[in-house]
Amino acid sequence: MSFLMDTYKRLPVSFVRGEGVYLYDEEGKRYLDLVGGVAVNVLGHSDPDLVRALCEQAHKLWHVSNLYQNPWQEETAKLLVEQFGEPAKVFFCNSGAEANEGAIKLARRYFWEKGEKRYRIITFKNSFHGRTFGAMSATAQEKIHKGFEPLLDGFDYAELNDIKSVERLLRKETAGIMLEVIQGEGGINEAEGEFLVKVEELCRREGLLLIVDEVQTGLGRTGKFYGYQHFGIKPDIITLAKGLGGGFPIGCVIAREEVAQAFKPGSHGSTFGGNALACACAKVVIEKVLKLLDHVEEVGNYFKERLRPFGRVKGRGLMLGLEREENCQEVVLKALERGLLINCTAERVIRFVPPLIIQKEHVDFAIEVLREIL
């Protein structure tokens, strides 16, 4: 008998420890982890620098509340803003859904401060922004909405890579456009560079905010520190989580300074957001990921080429999807039997979001297993 709510379709395995790119079950069997906690364990499992930072901070201070000065947040925020590339401010929270809630609130608050009645946000079909109410309402997937209607008003759903579908949704109440440069949960669907440039131009022309959800694409996952950096666009707001803490819960909203000013004391908050333990981890992750970007691009390209014989390959860096004709859940189970952890998303896409430290020999093992199965 389980005492847990039945919200996850769990695989028949229980892991007791991890090291690098490997996980070990209760019998000691080793598994190559190409799921990485769903794009979370960017430095792998039990990274010694990350463990050391967490333990050292645990012996000093865990949590003191955001009512006081927080030097750990300042250090981490500085590193994130340096990669953002222009004056900006950071708000820390605990997850991707929280970060996207914060971005939605900030966009509404920004126009309210300006005296403009703009609150609607355009998002995209097959997107995924989280399961809290605002983030779920922003997510344009019917299966995510089912049973929770009525949703929060204020979201309009466009077609990815179709600028005309975006333009048709514009109205005087539109505040911004929110997108993922690669839709993770939606099936590793890539936004085209030309489309993203047109979206940015539209935002500038209409005075809208461009919000990029980097929860899954950020922290080096695509070979750039932020996924949007591949395309030369400049968002007004971005959101991060997943890999930011290397497995320790932390998320954040980063916004251009002018936009960030809309948040005042009392307008938004998070009890645990940016606590000392989380920021100690995030600082290590950021510093180490910056040294891994070339590696991610090289191994990602190698992985992509080796996957091509098996079907349509999508994605960038170490955020890849293999699209199949059939439901791929059976492939996940067969791979598990052979010591390979992979993930199925959008029913027919095998998703690979491994630790960024993965090597080519690990890719070769995965390819051999997939060849046996497929």
Sine and cosine of phi, psi and omega as CSV:
sin_phi,cos_phi,sin_psi,cos_psi,sin_omega,cos_omega
0.00,0.00,0.74,-0.67,0.04,-1.00
-0.98,-0.21,0.60,-0.80,0.04,-1.00
-0.99,-0.13,0.17,0.98,-0.05,-1.00
-0.99,-0.17,0.57,-0.82,0.11,-0.99
-0.90,0.43,0.54,-0.84,-0.13,-0.99
-1.00,0.05,0.90,0.44,-0.06,-1.00
-0.98,-0.20,-0.09,1.00,-0.01,-1.00
-0.76,-0.65,0.62,-0.78,0.10,-0.99
-1.00,-0.04,1.00,-0.01,-0.15,-0.99
-0.99,0.14,0.59,-0.81,0.06,-1.00
-0.98,0.18,0.40,-0.91,-0.08,-1.00
-0.98,0.18,0.90,0.44,0.03,-1.00
-0.41,-0.91,0.54,-0.84,0.03,-1.00
-0.76,-0.65,0.83,-0.55,-0.05,-1.00
-0.99,-0.11,0.60,-0.80,-0.04,-1.00
-0.90,-0.43,-0.32,0.95,0.07,-1.00
-0.33,-0.94,0.27,-0.96,0.02,-1.00
-0.60,-0.80,0.46,-0.89,0.03,-1.00
-0.50,-0.87,0.88,-0.48,-0.02,-1.00
0.88,0.47,-0.83,-0.55,-0.02,-1.00
-1.00,-0.06,0.17,0.99,-0.07,-1.00
-0.90,-0.43,0.53,-0.85,0.17,-0.99
-0.87,-0.49,0.46,-0.89,-0.03,-1.00
-0.79,-0.61,0.71,-0.71,-0.01,-1.00
-1.00,0.01,-0.11,-0.99,-0.09,-1.00
-0.91,0.41,-0.40,0.92,0.04,-1.00
-1.00,-0.04,-0.01,1.00,0.00,-1.00
1.00,0.00,0.06,1.00,0.02,-1.00
-0.93,0.36,0.64,-0.76,-0.05,-1.00
-0.99,-0.15,0.65,-0.76,0.01,-1.00
-0.78,-0.62,0.72,-0.69,0.13,-0.99
-0.98,0.20,0.85,-0.53,-0.14,-0.99
-1.00,-0.09,0.98,-0.22,0.08,-1.00
-0.97,-0.23,0.24,0.97,0.07,-1.00
-0.97,-0.24,-0.58,0.81,0.08,-1.00
0.83,0.56,0.66,0.75,-0.02,-1.00
0.91,0.42,0.45,0.89,-0.14,-0.99
0.86,0.51,0.93,0.37,0.09,-1.00
0.92,0.40,0.41,0.91,-0.06,-1.00
-0.98,-0.19,-0.75,0.66,-0.11,-0.99
-0.99,0.16,0.93,0.38,-0.11,-0.99
-0.90,0.43,-0.49,0.87,0.03,-1.00
-0.99,-0.14,0.21,0.98,-0.05,-1.00
0.99,0.16,-0.28,-0.96,-0.05,-1.00
-0.98,-0.20,0.68,-0.73,0.07,-1.00
0.85,0.53,0.63,0.78,0.08,-1.00
-0.83,0.55,0.81,-0.58,-0.12,-0.99
-0.88,0.48,-0.59,0.81,0.01,-1.00
-0.93,0.36,-0.62,0.79,0.01,-1.00
-0.94,0.34,-0.67,0.74,0.04,-1.00
-0.88,0.47,-0.70,0.72,-0.01,-1.00
-0.88,0.47,-0.71,0.70,-0.02,-1.00
-0.89,0.46,-0.67,0.74,-0.01,-1.00
-0.91,0.41,-0.71,0.70,-0.03,-1.00
-0.92,0.40,-0.67,0.74,0.01,-1.00
-0.89,0.46,-0.68,0.73,0.00,-1.00
-0.93,0.37,-0.58,0.81,-0.01,-1.00
-0.89,0.46,-0.49,0.87,0.02,-1.00
-0.99,0.15,-0.19,0.98,-0.03,-1.00
-0.97,-0.23,-0.87,0.49,-0.12,-0.99
-0.26,-0.96,0.73,-0.69,0.02,-1.00
-0.99,-0.14,-0.81,0.59,-0.20,-0.98
-0.48,-0.88,0.75,-0.66,0.04,-1.00
-0.76,-0.65,0.04,1.00,-0.03,-1.00
0.99,0.16,0.48,-0.88,0.00,-1.00
-0.99,0.17,0.21,0.98,0.11,-0.99
-0.97,0.23,-0.17,0.99,-0.07,-1.00
-0.83,-0.55,0.25,-0.97,0.06,-1.00
-0.85,0.53,0.58,-0.82,-0.08,-1.00
-0.73,-0.69,1.00,-0.01,-0.04,-1.00
-0.91,0.42,-0.46,0.89,0.01,-1.00
-0.92,0.38,-0.63,0.77,0.07,-1.00
-0.90,0.43,-0.68,0.74,-0.03,-1.00
-0.86,0.50,-0.70,0.72,-0.01,-1.00
-0.89,0.46,-0.70,0.71,-0.03,-1.00
-0.94,0.35,-0.67,0.74,0.00,-1.00
-0.88,0.48,-0.64,0.77,0.01,-1.00
-0.86,0.51,-0.70,0.72,0.02,-1.00
-0.89,0.45,-0.65,0.76,-0.01,-1.00
-0.93,0.37,-0.65,0.76,-0.01,-1.00
-0.93,0.36,-0.58,0.81,0.05,-1.00
-0.85,0.52,-0.62,0.79,0.03,-1.00
-0.97,0.22,-0.44,0.90,0.06,-1.00
-0.92,0.40,-0.54,0.84,0.19,-0.98
1.00,0.02,0.08,1.00,0.08,-1.00
-0.41,-0.91,0.29,-0.96,-0.05,-1.00
-0.80,0.61,0.80,-0.60,-0.07,-1.00
-0.42,-0.91,0.23,-0.97,0.06,-1.00
-0.80,-0.60,0.40,-0.92,-0.07,-1.00
-0.84,-0.54,0.65,-0.76,0.17,-0.99
-0.88,-0.47,0.79,-0.61,-0.03,-1.00
-0.99,-0.13,0.63,-0.78,0.07,-1.00
-0.65,-0.76,-0.47,-0.88,-0.14,-0.99
-0.85,-0.52,-0.18,0.98,-0.10,-0.99
-0.36,-0.93,0.16,-0.99,0.04,-1.00
-0.92,0.39,-0.66,0.75,0.03,-1.00
-0.88,0.48,-0.69,0.72,0.05,-1.00
-0.88,0.48,-0.66,0.75,0.01,-1.00
-0.89,0.47,-0.68,0.73,0.00,-1.00
-0.94,0.35,-0.58,0.82,0.13,-0.99
-0.85,0.52,-0.69,0.72,0.00,-1.00
-0.89,0.46,-0.65,0.76,0.01,-1.00
-0.91,0.42,-0.65,0.76,0.03,-1.00
-0.90,0.44,-0.72,0.69,0.02,-1.00
-0.88,0.47,-0.67,0.75,-0.02,-1.00
-0.89,0.45,-0.67,0.75,0.01,-1.00
-0.88,0.48,-0.71,0.71,0.02,-1.00
-0.91,0.43,-0.69,0.72,-0.04,-1.00
-0.90,0.43,-0.60,0.80,-0.01,-1.00
-0.85,0.53,-0.74,0.68,-0.02,-1.00
-0.97,0.24,-0.51,0.86,0.09,-1.00
-0.88,0.47,-0.67,0.74,0.03,-1.00
-0.88,0.47,-0.51,0.86,-0.01,-1.00
-1.00,0.07,-0.04,1.00,-0.01,-1.00
0.98,0.20,0.35,0.94,0.00,-1.00
-0.95,-0.32,0.70,-0.72,-0.02,-1.00
-1.00,0.04,0.88,0.47,0.05,-1.00
-0.93,-0.36,0.79,-0.61,-0.02,-1.00
-0.56,-0.83,-0.24,0.97,-0.07,-1.00
-0.99,0.17,0.57,-0.82,0.01,-1.00
-0.79,-0.62,0.74,-0.67,0.06,-1.00
-1.00,0.04,0.81,-0.58,0.09,-1.00
-0.84,-0.54,-0.13,-0.99,-0.17,-0.98
-0.79,-0.62,0.59,-0.81,0.01,-1.00
-0.85,0.52,0.64,-0.77,-0.06,-1.00
0.96,0.29,0.20,0.98,0.08,-1.00
-0.97,0.26,0.22,-0.98,0.14,-0.99
-0.53,-0.85,0.85,-0.53,-0.04,-1.00
-0.83,-0.55,0.03,1.00,0.04,-1.00
0.76,-0.65,0.06,-1.00,-0.11,-0.99
-0.90,-0.44,-0.01,1.00,0.18,-0.98
-0.96,0.29,0.18,-0.98,-0.29,-0.96
-0.92,0.40,-0.70,0.71,0.04,-1.00
-0.92,0.40,-0.71,0.71,-0.01,-1.00
-0.91,0.42,-0.61,0.80,0.04,-1.00
-0.92,0.39,-0.63,0.78,0.02,-1.00
-0.93,0.38,-0.52,0.85,0.07,-1.00
-0.96,0.30,-0.43,0.90,-0.01,-1.00
-0.96,0.27,0.85,-0.52,-0.07,-1.00
-0.99,-0.10,0.89,0.45,0.08,-1.00
-0.70,-0.71,0.86,-0.51,-0.07,-1.00
-0.87,0.49,-0.60,0.80,-0.05,-1.00
-0.91,0.41,-0.45,0.89,0.04,-1.00
-0.97,0.24,-0.52,0.86,-0.06,-1.00
-0.99,0.15,-0.45,0.89,-0.21,-0.98
-0.81,0.58,0.82,-0.57,0.05,-1.00
1.00,0.02,-0.05,1.00,-0.03,-1.00
-0.89,-0.45,0.13,0.99,0.02,-1.00
-0.93,0.37,0.42,-0.91,0.00,1.00
-0.97,0.23,0.59,-0.81,0.00,-1.00
-0.99,0.17,0.16,-0.99,0.07,-1.00
-0.93,0.37,0.77,-0.64,0.01,-1.00
-0.95,0.32,0.48,-0.88,0.12,-0.99
0.87,-0.50,0.19,0.98,-0.02,-1.00
-0.82,-0.57,0.70,-0.72,0.02,-1.00
-0.83,-0.57,0.68,-0.73,-0.17,-0.99
-0.95,-0.30,0.86,-0.51,0.02,-1.00
-0.96,-0.27,0.11,-0.99,0.07,-1.00
-1.00,-0.05,0.75,-0.66,0.05,-1.00
-0.88,0.47,0.66,-0.75,0.03,-1.00
0.93,0.37,0.34,0.94,0.06,-1.00
-0.79,-0.62,1.00,-0.07,-0.10,-1.00
-0.92,0.40,-0.50,0.87,0.02,-1.00
-0.91,0.41,-0.58,0.81,0.02,-1.00
-0.92,0.40,-0.49,0.87,0.07,-1.00
-0.95,0.31,-0.73,0.68,-0.04,-1.00
-0.88,0.48,-0.57,0.82,0.00,-1.00
-0.91,0.41,-0.40,0.92,-0.04,-1.00
-1.00,-0.01,-0.12,0.99,-0.02,-1.00
-0.90,0.44,0.67,-0.74,0.11,-0.99
-0.52,-0.85,0.13,-0.99,-0.08,-1.00
-0.91,0.42,-0.35,0.94,0.00,-1.00
-1.00,0.03,-0.05,1.00,-0.05,-1.00
-0.93,0.37,0.79,-0.61,-0.02,-1.00
-0.97,-0.23,-0.52,0.85,-0.07,-1.00
-0.17,-0.99,0.06,-1.00,0.06,-1.00
-0.83,-0.56,0.78,-0.63,-0.07,-1.00
-0.87,-0.50,0.78,-0.63,-0.07,-1.00
-0.48,-0.88,0.28,-0.96,0.19,-0.98
-0.95,-0.31,0.70,-0.72,0.03,-1.00
-0.95,0.32,-0.41,0.91,0.24,-0.97
-0.70,-0.71,0.86,-0.51,0.01,-1.00
-0.97,0.25,0.93,-0.36,-0.07,-1.00
-0.96,0.27,-0.90,0.43,-0.03,-1.00
-0.92,0.39,-0.38,0.92,-0.03,-1.00
-0.98,0.20,-0.11,0.99,0.06,-1.00
0.85,-0.52,0.43,0.90,-0.03,-1.00
0.83,0.56,0.81,0.59,0.03,-1.00
-1.00,-0.04,0.85,-0.52,-0.08,-1.00
-1.00,0.00,0.71,-0.70,0.17,-0.99
-0.98,0.20,0.72,-0.70,-0.01,-1.00
-0.97,0.26,0.59,-0.81,-0.03,-1.00
-0.84,0.54,-0.70,0.72,-0.01,-1.00
-0.89,0.46,-0.63,0.77,0.03,-1.00
-0.90,0.45,-0.70,0.71,-0.01,-1.00
-0.89,0.46,-0.64,0.77,0.04,-1.00
-0.89,0.46,-0.67,0.75,0.02,-1.00
-0.92,0.40,-0.60,0.80,0.06,-1.00
-0.89,0.45,-0.70,0.72,0.02,-1.00
-0.89,0.46,-0.68,0.73,0.03,-1.00
-0.87,0.48,-0.65,0.76,0.03,-1.00
-0.88,0.47,-0.69,0.73,0.02,-1.00
-0.88,0.48,-0.69,0.73,-0.01,-1.00
-0.92,0.40,-0.66,0.75,-0.04,-1.00
-0.92,0.39,-0.62,0.78,-0.08,-1.00
-0.99,-0.12,-0.02,1.00,0.00,-1.00
0.95,0.31,0.52,0.85,-0.01,-1.00
-1.00,-0.10,0.31,-0.95,0.09,-1.00
-1.00,-0.05,0.71,-0.70,0.08,-1.00
-0.99,-0.14,0.90,-0.44,-0.04,-1.00
-0.93,-0.38,0.85,-0.53,0.02,-1.00
-0.92,-0.38,0.86,-0.50,0.05,-1.00
-0.99,0.15,0.97,-0.23,-0.02,-1.00
-0.97,-0.23,0.36,0.93,-0.06,-1.00
-0.84,0.55,-0.67,0.74,-0.02,-1.00
-0.98,-0.18,-0.48,0.87,-0.08,-1.00
-1.00,0.01,-0.24,0.97,-0.06,-1.00
-0.98,0.18,0.03,-1.00,0.05,-1.00
0.88,0.48,0.70,0.72,0.13,-0.99
0.99,0.17,-0.02,1.00,-0.11,-0.99
-0.83,0.55,-0.59,0.81,-0.07,-1.00
-0.99,-0.16,-0.01,1.00,-0.06,-1.00
0.97,-0.25,-0.20,0.98,0.18,-0.98
-0.90,-0.43,0.39,-0.92,-0.02,-1.00
-0.88,0.48,-0.73,0.69,0.15,-0.99
-0.92,-0.38,0.65,-0.76,-0.05,-1.00
-0.87,0.49,-0.57,0.82,-0.05,-1.00
-0.91,0.43,-0.32,0.95,-0.06,-1.00
-0.92,0.39,-0.24,0.97,0.08,-1.00
-0.93,0.38,-0.36,0.93,-0.25,-0.97
-0.91,-0.41,0.00,1.00,0.05,-1.00
0.95,0.32,0.30,0.95,0.03,-1.00
-1.00,-0.08,0.30,-0.96,0.00,-1.00
-0.78,-0.62,0.98,-0.21,0.01,-1.00
-0.94,0.33,0.33,-0.94,0.13,-0.99
-1.00,0.04,-0.54,0.84,-0.02,-1.00
-0.65,-0.76,0.67,-0.75,0.20,-0.98
-0.76,-0.65,0.39,-0.92,0.04,-1.00
-0.84,-0.54,0.57,-0.82,0.00,-1.00
-0.71,-0.70,0.42,-0.91,0.17,-0.98
-0.16,-0.99,-0.80,-0.61,0.02,-1.00
0.55,0.84,-0.99,-0.12,-0.12,-0.99
-0.94,0.33,-0.17,0.99,-0.14,-0.99
-0.84,0.54,-0.59,0.80,0.01,-1.00
-0.97,-0.23,0.08,1.00,-0.01,-1.00
0.89,0.46,0.32,0.95,-0.04,-1.00
0.80,-0.60,-0.33,0.94,0.09,-1.00
-1.00,0.02,0.71,-0.70,-0.11,-0.99
-0.90,0.43,0.86,-0.52,0.12,-0.99
-0.28,-0.96,0.62,-0.79,0.09,-1.00
-0.63,-0.78,0.14,-0.99,0.04,-1.00
-0.32,-0.95,0.31,-0.95,0.15,-0.99
-0.91,-0.42,0.75,-0.66,0.09,-1.00
-0.89,-0.46,0.78,-0.63,-0.05,-1.00
-0.67,-0.74,0.57,-0.82,0.12,-0.99
-0.77,0.63,0.56,-0.83,-0.13,-0.99
-0.81,0.59,-0.69,0.73,-0.02,-1.00
-0.87,0.49,-0.66,0.75,-0.01,-1.00
-0.95,0.31,-0.67,0.74,-0.05,-1.00
-0.88,0.48,-0.45,0.89,-0.04,-1.00
-0.89,0.45,-0.27,0.96,-0.02,-1.00
-0.92,0.38,-0.44,0.90,0.08,-1.00
-0.99,0.14,0.84,-0.55,0.03,-1.00
-0.90,-0.44,0.23,-0.97,0.06,-1.00
-0.80,0.60,0.82,-0.57,0.00,-1.00
0.99,-0.10,-0.22,0.97,-0.05,-1.00
-0.99,0.14,-0.37,0.93,0.03,-1.00
-0.35,-0.94,0.35,-0.94,-0.02,-1.00
-0.11,-0.99,0.12,-0.99,0.04,-1.00
-0.35,-0.94,0.87,-0.49,-0.07,-1.00
-0.82,0.57,-0.77,0.63,-0.08,-1.00
-1.00,-0.10,-0.11,0.99,-0.10,-0.99
-0.85,0.52,0.81,-0.58,0.05,-1.00
0.94,0.34,0.50,0.86,0.03,-1.00
-0.91,0.41,0.26,-0.97,-0.14,-0.99
-0.86,0.51,-0.65,0.76,-0.01,-1.00
-0.90,0.44,-0.71,0.70,-0.02,-1.00
-0.89,0.45,-0.69,0.72,-0.04,-1.00
-0.94,0.34,-0.54,0.84,0.07,-1.00
-0.88,0.48,-0.65,0.76,0.05,-1.00
-0.93,0.36,-0.74,0.67,-0.07,-1.00
-0.86,0.51,-0.62,0.78,0.00,-1.00
-0.87,0.49,-0.70,0.71,0.04,-1.00
-0.89,0.45,-0.71,0.70,-0.02,-1.00
-0.86,0.52,-0.75,0.66,-0.03,-1.00
-0.86,0.51,-0.75,0.66,-0.05,-1.00
-0.89,0.46,-0.61,0.79,-0.02,-1.00
-0.98,0.19,-0.60,0.80,0.02,-1.00
-0.89,0.45,-0.61,0.79,0.01,-1.00
-0.85,0.52,-0.43,0.90,0.02,-1.00
-1.00,0.02,-0.10,1.00,-0.08,-1.00
-0.97,-0.24,-0.07,1.00,-0.17,-0.99
-0.87,0.50,-0.71,0.70,0.02,-1.00
-0.90,0.44,-0.62,0.78,0.02,-1.00
-0.89,0.46,-0.69,0.72,0.00,-1.00
-0.87,0.49,-0.69,0.73,0.00,-1.00
-0.90,0.43,-0.70,0.71,-0.03,-1.00
-0.90,0.43,-0.79,0.62,-0.03,-1.00
-0.93,0.37,-0.59,0.81,0.03,-1.00
-0.88,0.48,-0.69,0.72,0.03,-1.00
-0.90,0.44,-0.64,0.76,0.03,-1.00
-0.89,0.46,-0.72,0.70,0.01,-1.00
-0.88,0.48,-0.70,0.72,-0.04,-1.00
-0.87,0.50,-0.71,0.70,0.00,-1.00
-0.91,0.42,-0.63,0.78,-0.04,-1.00
-0.95,0.31,-0.38,0.92,0.02,-1.00
-0.99,0.15,-0.35,0.94,-0.17,-0.99
-0.83,0.56,-0.59,0.81,0.00,-1.00
-0.89,0.45,-0.26,0.97,-0.11,-0.99
-0.99,-0.12,-0.09,1.00,-0.02,-1.00
0.49,-0.87,-0.22,-0.98,0.01,-1.00
-0.97,0.25,0.80,-0.60,-0.03,-1.00
-0.96,-0.28,0.73,-0.68,-0.04,-1.00
-0.79,-0.61,0.35,-0.94,0.11,-0.99
0.96,-0.28,-0.02,-1.00,-0.01,-1.00
-0.68,-0.73,0.43,-0.90,0.08,-1.00
0.83,0.56,-0.78,-0.63,0.02,-1.00
-0.95,-0.30,0.64,0.77,0.18,-0.98
-0.78,-0.62,1.00,0.08,-0.16,-0.99
-0.86,-0.52,0.47,-0.88,0.06,-1.00
-0.72,-0.69,0.67,-0.75,0.08,-1.00
-0.93,-0.36,0.94,-0.34,-0.05,-1.00
-1.00,0.06,0.78,-0.63,-0.03,-1.00
-0.90,-0.44,0.22,-0.98,0.04,-1.00
-0.98,0.19,-0.46,0.89,-0.09,-1.00
-0.94,-0.35,0.23,-0.97,0.12,-0.99
-0.87,0.49,0.73,-0.68,-0.15,-0.99
-0.98,-0.18,0.18,0.98,-0.02,-1.00
-0.91,0.42,-0.55,0.83,0.03,-1.00
-0.91,0.40,-0.55,0.83,0.04,-1.00
-0.90,0.44,-0.64,0.77,0.03,-1.00
-0.86,0.51,-0.69,0.72,-0.02,-1.00
-0.93,0.37,-0.65,0.76,0.02,-1.00
-0.92,0.39,-0.59,0.80,0.04,-1.00
-0.92,0.39,-0.63,0.78,0.03,-1.00
-0.85,0.53,-0.68,0.73,0.02,-1.00
-0.86,0.51,-0.49,0.87,-0.06,-1.00
-0.99,-0.13,0.18,0.98,0.06,-1.00
0.99,0.14,0.46,0.89,0.03,-1.00
-0.80,-0.59,0.80,-0.59,0.02,-1.00
-0.98,-0.19,0.89,-0.45,0.09,-1.00
-0.74,-0.67,0.07,-1.00,-0.12,-0.99
-0.69,-0.72,0.57,-0.82,0.06,-1.00
-0.95,-0.33,0.78,-0.62,0.06,-1.00
-0.75,-0.67,0.46,-0.89,-0.03,-1.00
0.80,0.61,0.51,0.86,0.11,-0.99
0.94,0.35,-0.67,0.74,-0.12,-0.99
-0.89,-0.46,0.20,0.98,-0.03,-1.00
-0.88,-0.47,0.85,-0.53,0.13,-0.99
-0.99,0.10,0.85,-0.52,-0.08,-1.00
-0.98,-0.21,0.70,-0.71,0.05,-1.00
-0.86,-0.52,0.93,-0.38,0.05,-1.00
-0.71,-0.70,0.90,0.44,-0.12,-0.99
-0.97,0.26,0.13,-0.99,0.17,-0.99
-0.82,0.57,0.58,-0.82,-0.06,-1.00
-0.94,0.33,-0.14,0.99,-0.01,-1.00
-1.00,0.01,0.04,1.00,-0.03,-1.00
-0.84,0.54,0.56,-0.83,-0.01,-1.00
-0.93,-0.36,0.21,-0.98,-0.03,-1.00
-0.88,0.47,-0.56,0.83,0.01,-1.00
-0.92,0.40,-0.48,0.88,0.09,-1.00
-0.94,0.35,-0.64,0.76,0.07,-1.00
-0.87,0.50,-0.68,0.73,-0.02,-1.00
-0.87,0.50,-0.67,0.75,0.04,-1.00
-0.88,0.47,-0.71,0.71,-0.02,-1.00
-0.88,0.48,-0.66,0.75,0.00,-1.00
-0.89,0.45,-0.65,0.76,0.02,-1.00
-0.90,0.44,-0.66,0.75,0.04,-1.00
-0.90,0.44,-0.71,0.71,0.00,-1.00
-0.90,0.45,-0.60,0.80,0.02,-1.00
-0.89,0.45,-0.66,0.75,0.04,-1.00
-0.86,0.50,-0.66,0.75,-0.11,-0.99
-0.99,0.16,-0.69,0.73,-0.17,-0.99
-1.00,-0.03,0.00,0.00,0.00,0.00
